[in-house]
Amino acid sequence: MANYFSSTFTLGILGGGQLGKMLLYETRKFDIATRVLDPSAEAPCRIACDTFEQGDLMDFDTVYSFGKKVDVLTFEIESVNVAALEKLEAEGHTVYPSAATLKNIQDKGVQKHFYKKHQIPTAPFKVYEDKYQLQEAVVRKELSFPFVWKSCTGGYDGKGVSVIRDAEDLIPLSEGPCLAEKMIPFKNELAVIVARSASGEMTTYPVVEMEFHPEANQVEYVLCPARIEKSVAEKARAVALSVSEAFEHVGLLAVEMFQTKDNEILVNEVAPRPHNSGHYSIEASFTNQFEQHLRAVLNLPLGNTESKVAGVMVNLVGAEGHTGPVHYENIEKIMGMEGVTPHIYGKKQTRPFRKMGHVTIVNSDMGKARQTAEAVKKNINVISKQDHE
């Protein structure tokens, strides 16, 4: 096994956002040297990595030359140049998760066809070249309202997903390839994070439950453990493992799912990286998701995924009507509450619904943790400095 610790070994990370920043907590813990590439000079990662490079993640030459400078290359965002990753792999460089895994996930249409091919349960869907082809299908009554529209590429944090209830809802949709998905009446939105090492060792985290903000289509609370029956939790973990095996990924795979009214588990989508649904693990788990990703991509033994306590995660997003230098209103107040830990991502500018941080609430009693989470949500406000002064 390579010597990663206090050595010349360098881990490369494509993307310098908050996920990378939290991954760097762990590389610091183990004294593993890092190099990060991100388009923004203000990227949250720049303060914590050993070497920071500014560059375009979608540019072939930039990604290819960056990859040649590191020993193992990983990413914290899916929007990277896959052709550059393929060339690096062909030349013997280690990229985890692999270019092949990313190729099957980057495009939501390709991802859905992958589920169908591998008999992974998912909502019925159809892929369209563009919104005009989709509109024709509506006119011909091949599609009935309501359905879920998803952009095949470029969607994140609730963007690129819309519920289409009538013909007027089609007008503002972005152009380009998209898919229409049957709207599933579900009981719960769940997620399971799977870790898989280069040698094939696998483990799953407990099932988490996601509560969504009704307007922003963003996760408002993540609860671990999910408030579901044991049999449903077991089924969700088994489905997540089968998804992981099909993708043959190395690293973390966050599998988002629906629990239907009949307790069936349908896979919604996946992310091949640390994920918002696993942030609770920093305070609540024996091994947090970022350390686990590191263990998996470096082929080290995987850590214990069980929770020490119940955890609730609250996203801190920019308040509506606020754009500019950020101010965290009442942060001292929430820090006075029991079991509360804020994580500030280091983005200097706020804008409506931008992810600026998260807060974890831990308690041996899930009911109490959930109550505190509500108090946190009520008190803290991510506003702009000029509106605070």
Kinemage of the C-alpha trace (Angstrom):
@kinemage 1
@onewidth
@group {chain A} dominant
@subgroup {mainchain}
@vectorlist {calphas} color= white
{ca met a 1} P 0.000 0.000 0.000
{ca ala a 2} L 1.283 3.463 -0.905
{ca asn a 3} L 2.477 5.761 1.838
{ca tyr a 4} L -0.034 8.612 1.781
{ca phe a 5} L 0.808 10.122 5.154
{ca ser a 6} L 3.416 12.881 5.552
{ca ser a 7} L 4.838 11.922 2.148
{ca thr a 8} L 5.250 13.298 -1.387
{ca phe a 9} L 1.964 11.633 -2.435
{ca thr a 10} L -0.550 14.217 -3.744
{ca leu a 11} L -4.331 13.880 -3.966
{ca gly a 12} L -5.905 16.016 -6.709
{ca ile a 13} L -9.437 17.365 -6.292
{ca leu a 14} L -11.453 18.753 -9.218
{ca gly a 15} L -13.744 21.417 -7.776
{ca gly a 16} L -13.030 23.729 -4.867
{ca gly a 17} L -16.465 24.210 -3.310
{ca gln a 18} L -17.747 23.360 0.150
{ca leu a 19} L -17.557 19.582 -0.414
{ca gly a 20} L -13.876 19.911 -1.247
{ca lys a 21} L -13.341 22.169 1.762
{ca met a 22} L -14.869 19.559 4.079
{ca leu a 23} L -12.811 16.802 2.406
{ca leu a 24} L -9.726 18.888 3.202
{ca tyr a 25} L -10.546 18.716 6.949
{ca glu a 26} L -9.755 15.010 6.589
{ca thr a 27} L -6.631 15.326 4.416
{ca arg a 28} L -5.324 17.759 7.056
{ca lys a 29} L -6.095 15.218 9.781
{ca phe a 30} L -4.022 12.571 7.961
{ca asp a 31} L -1.373 14.994 6.617
{ca ile a 32} L -2.083 14.074 2.986
{ca ala a 33} L -0.873 16.671 0.442
{ca thr a 34} L -3.564 18.125 -1.843
{ca arg a 35} L -3.885 20.107 -5.064
{ca val a 36} L -7.237 21.670 -6.025
{ca leu a 37} L -8.548 23.026 -9.347
{ca asp a 38} L -11.509 25.435 -9.442
{ca pro a 39} L -12.635 28.259 -11.768
{ca ser a 40} L -13.122 30.745 -8.919
{ca ala a 41} L -10.295 32.639 -7.202
{ca glu a 42} L -12.650 32.819 -4.185
{ca ala a 43} L -13.230 29.028 -3.983
{ca pro a 44} L -13.791 27.809 -0.380
{ca cys a 45} L -10.967 25.234 -0.840
{ca arg a 46} L -8.233 27.739 -1.549
{ca ile a 47} L -7.412 28.331 2.133
{ca ala a 48} L -6.993 24.684 3.094
{ca cys a 49} L -5.272 22.861 0.209
{ca asp a 50} L -1.494 22.711 -0.312
{ca thr a 51} L -1.675 23.993 -3.906
{ca phe a 52} L -4.587 25.852 -5.493
{ca glu a 53} L -4.992 26.283 -9.248
{ca gln a 54} L -7.589 28.451 -10.928
{ca gly a 55} L -8.963 26.942 -14.139
{ca asp a 56} L -11.965 25.728 -16.118
{ca leu a 57} L -13.158 22.253 -15.047
{ca met a 58} L -14.786 21.697 -18.454
{ca asp a 59} L -11.615 22.527 -20.429
{ca phe a 60} L -9.826 19.408 -21.691
{ca asp a 61} L -6.242 20.743 -21.534
{ca thr a 62} L -6.709 22.322 -18.083
{ca val a 63} L -8.085 19.120 -16.522
{ca tyr a 64} L -5.607 16.865 -18.353
{ca ser a 65} L -2.512 18.844 -17.312
{ca phe a 66} L -3.831 19.147 -13.728
{ca gly a 67} L -4.392 15.379 -13.549
{ca lys a 68} L -0.807 14.668 -14.599
{ca lys a 69} L 0.529 16.555 -11.532
{ca val a 70} L -1.221 14.342 -8.944
{ca asp a 71} L -1.055 10.684 -7.846
{ca val a 72} L -4.796 10.061 -7.407
{ca leu a 73} L -7.475 12.312 -8.895
{ca thr a 74} L -10.988 12.671 -7.446
{ca phe a 75} L -13.764 15.275 -7.816
{ca glu a 76} L -16.390 17.032 -5.715
{ca ile a 77} L -18.574 18.124 -8.653
{ca glu a 78} L -19.830 16.172 -11.680
{ca ser a 79} L -19.375 18.987 -14.223
{ca val a 80} L -15.828 18.128 -15.277
{ca asn a 81} L -14.271 17.207 -18.636
{ca val a 82} L -14.719 13.419 -18.922
{ca ala a 83} L -12.596 13.100 -22.085
{ca ala a 84} L -9.600 14.442 -20.131
{ca leu a 85} L -10.256 11.862 -17.379
{ca glu a 86} L -10.427 9.084 -20.013
{ca lys a 87} L -7.066 10.133 -21.491
{ca leu a 88} L -5.470 10.269 -18.032
{ca glu a 89} L -6.770 6.757 -17.267
{ca ala a 90} L -5.536 5.454 -20.651
{ca glu a 91} L -2.079 6.759 -19.715
{ca gly a 92} L -2.131 4.910 -16.403
{ca his a 93} L -3.234 7.685 -14.032
{ca thr a 94} L -5.605 6.798 -11.182
{ca val a 95} L -8.995 8.541 -11.315
{ca tyr a 96} L -11.692 7.683 -8.719
{ca pro a 97} L -14.613 7.535 -9.322
{ca ser a 98} L -13.684 6.480 -12.882
{ca ala a 99} L -14.494 8.331 -16.096
{ca ala a 100} L -16.856 5.457 -17.037
{ca thr a 101} L -18.807 5.870 -13.770
{ca leu a 102} L -19.051 9.632 -14.254
{ca lys a 103} L -20.158 9.209 -17.900
{ca asn a 104} L -23.122 7.108 -16.770
{ca ile a 105} L -24.141 9.707 -14.161
{ca gln a 106} L -23.357 13.145 -15.644
{ca asp a 107} L -26.302 13.030 -18.072
{ca lys a 108} L -29.614 12.266 -16.341
{ca gly a 109} L -31.028 10.641 -19.490
{ca val a 110} L -28.049 8.260 -19.665
{ca gln a 111} L -28.390 7.659 -15.901
{ca lys a 112} L -32.068 6.670 -16.246
{ca his a 113} L -31.335 4.312 -19.179
{ca phe a 114} L -28.591 2.768 -17.017
{ca tyr a 115} L -31.172 1.955 -14.299
{ca lys a 116} L -33.480 0.396 -16.856
{ca lys a 117} L -30.674 -1.747 -18.323
{ca his a 118} L -29.577 -2.939 -14.876
{ca gln a 119} L -33.156 -3.533 -13.645
{ca ile a 120} L -32.822 -0.946 -10.894
{ca pro a 121} L -36.305 0.234 -9.797
{ca thr a 122} L -36.957 3.818 -10.979
{ca ala a 123} L -39.931 5.965 -12.046
{ca pro a 124} L -41.093 5.467 -15.679
{ca phe a 125} L -39.513 8.095 -17.981
{ca lys a 126} L -38.898 9.203 -21.562
{ca val a 127} L -35.941 11.219 -22.887
{ca tyr a 128} L -36.463 14.072 -25.400
{ca glu a 129} L -33.967 15.908 -27.641
{ca asp a 130} L -35.326 19.279 -26.522
{ca lys a 131} L -38.388 20.961 -25.033
{ca tyr a 132} L -40.031 21.286 -28.478
{ca gln a 133} L -40.017 17.520 -28.944
{ca leu a 134} L -41.452 17.290 -25.413
{ca gln a 135} L -44.188 19.831 -26.295
{ca glu a 136} L -45.121 17.750 -29.370
{ca ala a 137} L -45.478 14.670 -27.147
{ca val a 138} L -47.861 16.669 -24.923
{ca val a 139} L -49.913 17.833 -27.934
{ca arg a 140} L -50.122 14.228 -29.190
{ca lys a 141} L -51.260 13.210 -25.681
{ca glu a 142} L -48.343 10.801 -25.295
{ca leu a 143} L -47.725 12.558 -21.972
{ca ser a 144} L -50.332 13.493 -19.415
{ca phe a 145} L -50.125 16.136 -16.684
{ca pro a 146} L -48.724 16.308 -14.093
{ca phe a 147} L -45.205 14.997 -14.762
{ca val a 148} L -41.668 15.868 -13.655
{ca trp a 149} L -39.356 17.592 -16.143
{ca lys a 150} L -35.584 17.289 -15.726
{ca ser a 151} L -32.813 18.854 -17.725
{ca cys a 152} L -30.380 16.077 -18.741
{ca thr a 153} L -27.343 18.147 -17.789
{ca gly a 154} L -26.461 21.111 -15.608
{ca gly a 155} L -29.087 20.714 -12.870
{ca tyr a 156} L -28.166 21.167 -9.197
{ca asp a 157} L -29.758 22.260 -5.899
{ca gly a 158} L -33.280 22.034 -7.280
{ca lys a 159} L -32.436 23.806 -10.554
{ca gly a 160} L -33.147 21.890 -13.747
{ca val a 161} L -36.158 20.124 -12.186
{ca ser a 162} L -39.786 21.278 -12.509
{ca val a 163} L -43.218 19.805 -11.903
{ca ile a 164} L -45.241 20.356 -15.081
{ca arg a 165} L -48.943 20.712 -14.249
{ca asp a 166} L -50.217 22.323 -17.485
{ca ala a 167} L -49.053 23.497 -20.933
{ca glu a 168} L -48.079 26.922 -19.578
{ca asp a 169} L -45.469 25.359 -17.311
{ca leu a 170} L -43.589 24.231 -20.433
{ca ile a 171} L -42.884 27.810 -21.598
{ca pro a 172} L -40.069 28.811 -19.193
{ca leu a 173} L -38.193 25.471 -19.470
{ca ser a 174} L -34.609 25.643 -20.671
{ca glu a 175} L -33.775 24.254 -24.098
{ca gly a 176} L -31.609 21.199 -24.669
{ca pro a 177} L -32.039 17.492 -23.918
{ca cys a 178} L -34.476 16.675 -21.124
{ca leu a 179} L -36.596 13.906 -19.713
{ca ala a 180} L -40.175 13.570 -18.562
{ca glu a 181} L -40.743 11.339 -15.568
{ca lys a 182} L -43.963 9.948 -14.170
{ca met a 183} L -44.912 11.766 -11.002
{ca ile a 184} L -44.735 9.266 -8.159
{ca pro a 185} L -46.985 9.761 -5.135
{ca phe a 186} L -44.428 9.028 -2.436
{ca lys a 187} L -44.400 8.864 1.349
{ca asn a 188} L -40.783 9.814 1.867
{ca glu a 189} L -37.647 10.947 0.089
{ca leu a 190} L -34.750 8.884 1.380
{ca ala a 191} L -31.025 8.619 0.683
{ca val a 192} L -28.329 6.056 1.330
{ca ile a 193} L -24.615 6.728 0.971
{ca val a 194} L -22.568 3.754 -0.206
{ca ala a 195} L -18.791 3.620 0.132
{ca arg a 196} L -16.829 1.300 -2.160
{ca ser a 197} L -13.053 1.003 -2.077
{ca ala a 198} L -10.734 0.262 -5.007
{ca ser a 199} L -10.437 -3.350 -3.795
{ca gly a 200} L -14.245 -3.733 -3.752
{ca glu a 201} L -14.911 -3.443 -0.007
{ca met a 202} L -18.398 -1.961 0.423
{ca thr a 203} L -20.447 -0.464 3.216
{ca thr a 204} L -23.611 1.634 3.530
{ca tyr a 205} L -24.559 4.441 5.891
{ca pro a 206} L -27.943 4.326 7.659
{ca val a 207} L -30.930 5.543 5.634
{ca val a 208} L -31.585 9.277 5.940
{ca glu a 209} L -34.881 11.056 5.416
{ca met a 210} L -35.086 14.344 3.548
{ca glu a 211} L -37.642 17.043 4.199
{ca phe a 212} L -37.911 19.573 1.373
{ca his a 213} L -38.583 23.311 1.256
{ca pro a 214} L -41.920 23.595 -0.587
{ca glu a 215} L -40.865 26.475 -2.896
{ca ala a 216} L -37.111 26.218 -3.437
{ca asn a 217} L -37.155 22.442 -4.119
{ca gln a 218} L -34.101 22.242 -1.835
{ca val a 219} L -33.610 19.947 1.132
{ca glu a 220} L -34.638 21.737 4.327
{ca tyr a 221} L -33.832 19.013 6.887
{ca val a 222} L -31.904 15.745 6.643
{ca leu a 223} L -32.705 13.308 9.471
{ca cys a 224} L -30.635 10.287 10.449
{ca pro a 225} L -31.940 7.757 11.190
{ca ala a 226} L -34.962 8.038 8.892
{ca arg a 227} L -38.308 7.637 10.667
{ca ile a 228} L -39.246 4.517 8.706
{ca glu a 229} L -39.911 0.841 9.405
{ca lys a 230} L -36.897 -1.455 9.734
{ca ser a 231} L -37.982 -3.528 6.711
{ca val a 232} L -38.101 -0.390 4.501
{ca ala a 233} L -34.660 0.702 5.740
{ca glu a 234} L -33.230 -2.730 4.933
{ca lys a 235} L -34.768 -2.644 1.465
{ca ala a 236} L -33.365 0.863 0.805
{ca arg a 237} L -29.840 -0.197 1.834
{ca ala a 238} L -30.068 -3.326 -0.360
{ca val a 239} L -31.200 -1.261 -3.371
{ca ala a 240} L -28.358 1.226 -2.775
{ca leu a 241} L -25.810 -1.621 -2.726
{ca ser a 242} L -27.172 -3.000 -6.020
{ca val a 243} L -26.872 0.482 -7.582
{ca ser a 244} L -23.286 0.772 -6.353
{ca glu a 245} L -22.388 -2.640 -7.786
{ca ala a 246} L -23.920 -1.732 -11.162
{ca phe a 247} L -21.931 1.522 -11.411
{ca glu a 248} L -18.728 -0.150 -10.107
{ca his a 249} L -17.816 3.208 -8.596
{ca val a 250} L -14.905 3.814 -6.250
{ca gly a 251} L -15.468 6.406 -3.523
{ca leu a 252} L -18.870 7.507 -2.275
{ca leu a 253} L -22.169 7.142 -4.091
{ca ala a 254} L -25.180 9.002 -2.682
{ca val a 255} L -28.354 7.224 -3.811
{ca glu a 256} L -31.513 9.340 -3.577
{ca met a 257} L -34.769 7.380 -3.467
{ca phe a 258} L -38.528 7.556 -3.129
{ca gln a 259} L -40.474 5.380 -0.708
{ca thr a 260} L -43.840 4.883 -2.432
{ca lys a 261} L -47.216 4.553 -0.742
{ca asp a 262} L -46.807 0.742 -1.089
{ca asn a 263} L -43.326 0.834 0.505
{ca glu a 264} L -41.555 0.187 -2.785
{ca ile a 265} L -38.143 1.825 -3.188
{ca leu a 266} L -37.508 3.714 -6.448
{ca val a 267} L -34.138 5.256 -7.271
{ca asn a 268} L -34.433 8.948 -8.153
{ca glu a 269} L -30.824 9.876 -8.924
{ca val a 270} L -27.261 9.433 -7.693
{ca ala a 271} L -24.177 11.549 -7.017
{ca pro a 272} L -20.688 9.961 -7.114
{ca arg a 273} L -19.178 12.083 -4.331
{ca pro a 274} L -19.778 13.294 -0.781
{ca his a 275} L -23.306 14.660 -0.624
{ca asn a 276} L -25.579 17.050 1.239
{ca ser a 277} L -27.483 14.069 2.647
{ca gly a 278} L -24.312 12.912 4.445
{ca his a 279} L -23.278 16.145 6.198
{ca tyr a 280} L -24.920 15.006 9.462
{ca ser a 281} L -22.136 12.366 9.655
{ca ile a 282} L -19.439 14.926 10.597
{ca glu a 283} L -20.922 15.176 14.108
{ca ala a 284} L -23.150 12.093 14.320
{ca ser a 285} L -21.179 9.165 12.834
{ca phe a 286} L -18.155 7.136 13.847
{ca thr a 287} L -16.667 7.812 10.395
{ca asn a 288} L -17.862 10.914 8.565
{ca gln a 289} L -18.587 10.743 4.827
{ca phe a 290} L -15.539 12.823 3.843
{ca glu a 291} L -13.067 10.607 5.686
{ca gln a 292} L -14.851 7.606 4.166
{ca his a 293} L -14.479 8.998 0.626
{ca leu a 294} L -10.763 9.431 1.291
{ca arg a 295} L -10.446 5.886 2.666
{ca ala a 296} L -12.274 4.502 -0.395
{ca val a 297} L -10.327 6.335 -3.138
{ca leu a 298} L -6.991 5.562 -1.421
{ca asn a 299} L -7.995 1.902 -0.940
{ca leu a 300} L -7.625 2.105 2.832
{ca pro a 301} L -9.870 0.012 5.138
{ca leu a 302} L -13.377 1.525 5.282
{ca gly a 303} L -14.552 2.989 8.603
{ca asn a 304} L -17.597 2.276 10.764
{ca thr a 305} L -20.688 3.919 9.226
{ca glu a 306} L -22.982 3.640 12.242
{ca ser a 307} L -24.225 6.730 14.092
{ca lys a 308} L -23.228 7.613 17.657
{ca val a 309} L -26.335 9.808 18.092
{ca ala a 310} L -29.339 10.963 16.096
{ca gly a 311} L -28.482 13.817 13.753
{ca val a 312} L -30.476 16.482 11.923
{ca met a 313} L -28.894 18.705 9.293
{ca val a 314} L -30.296 22.099 8.317
{ca asn a 315} L -29.064 23.810 5.159
{ca leu a 316} L -28.144 27.484 5.500
{ca val a 317} L -29.227 29.153 2.278
{ca gly a 318} L -29.266 32.804 1.284
{ca ala a 319} L -32.481 34.578 2.294
{ca glu a 320} L -34.786 35.846 -0.450
{ca gly a 321} L -34.218 39.476 -1.360
{ca his a 322} L -30.597 39.470 -0.146
{ca thr a 323} L -27.595 39.712 -2.472
{ca gly a 324} L -24.118 40.884 -1.498
{ca pro a 325} L -21.483 40.357 1.233
{ca val a 326} L -22.846 37.781 3.678
{ca his a 327} L -23.899 38.211 7.303
{ca tyr a 328} L -25.049 35.289 9.507
{ca glu a 329} L -27.752 36.820 11.687
{ca asn a 330} L -28.223 35.228 15.168
{ca ile a 331} L -25.418 32.685 14.729
{ca glu a 332} L -24.368 33.228 18.376
{ca lys a 333} L -27.934 32.486 19.466
{ca ile a 334} L -28.049 29.078 17.757
{ca met a 335} L -24.568 28.234 19.093
{ca gly a 336} L -26.052 28.585 22.587
{ca met a 337} L -28.479 25.738 21.839
{ca glu a 338} L -27.619 22.179 22.893
{ca gly a 339} L -25.882 19.959 20.328
{ca val a 340} L -25.680 22.634 17.614
{ca thr a 341} L -22.652 22.973 15.296
{ca pro a 342} L -22.636 25.433 12.380
{ca his a 343} L -20.474 24.854 9.291
{ca ile a 344} L -19.763 27.996 7.278
{ca tyr a 345} L -18.635 27.302 3.715
{ca gly a 346} L -16.565 30.421 3.144
{ca lys a 347} L -18.601 31.933 0.294
{ca lys a 348} L -18.267 35.674 0.792
{ca gln a 349} L -21.300 36.656 -1.328
{ca thr a 350} L -24.855 35.592 -0.576
{ca arg a 351} L -27.783 35.408 -3.010
{ca pro a 352} L -31.284 33.933 -2.684
{ca phe a 353} L -31.231 30.152 -2.025
{ca arg a 354} L -27.431 29.870 -2.470
{ca lys a 355} L -25.996 27.164 -0.158
{ca met a 356} L -23.863 29.131 2.319
{ca gly a 357} L -23.426 26.565 5.092
{ca his a 358} L -25.223 23.976 7.172
{ca val a 359} L -25.962 23.329 10.824
{ca thr a 360} L -25.888 19.902 12.469
{ca ile a 361} L -27.979 19.168 15.548
{ca val a 362} L -27.169 15.999 17.513
{ca asn a 363} L -29.095 14.420 20.362
{ca ser a 364} L -29.618 10.905 21.703
{ca asp a 365} L -33.347 11.574 21.102
{ca met a 366} L -34.399 12.217 17.479
{ca gly a 367} L -37.552 14.080 18.585
{ca lys a 368} L -35.476 16.591 20.575
{ca ala a 369} L -32.935 16.974 17.753
{ca arg a 370} L -35.789 17.725 15.323
{ca gln a 371} L -37.276 20.338 17.707
{ca thr a 372} L -33.899 22.060 18.074
{ca ala a 373} L -33.527 22.011 14.273
{ca glu a 374} L -36.771 23.942 13.973
{ca ala a 375} L -35.549 26.510 16.511
{ca val a 376} L -32.285 26.829 14.533
{ca lys a 377} L -34.230 27.334 11.311
{ca lys a 378} L -36.430 29.988 12.935
{ca asn a 379} L -33.531 31.974 14.388
{ca ile a 380} L -30.637 31.999 11.935
{ca asn a 381} L -30.886 34.095 8.818
{ca val a 382} L -28.380 34.391 5.971
{ca ile a 383} L -28.640 38.018 4.865
{ca ser a 384} L -26.418 40.627 3.231
{ca lys a 385} L -24.264 42.951 5.329
{ca gln a 386} L -25.812 46.147 3.991
{ca asp a 387} L -29.268 44.975 5.110
{ca his a 388} L -27.895 44.164 8.550
{ca glu a 389} L -26.192 47.536 9.140
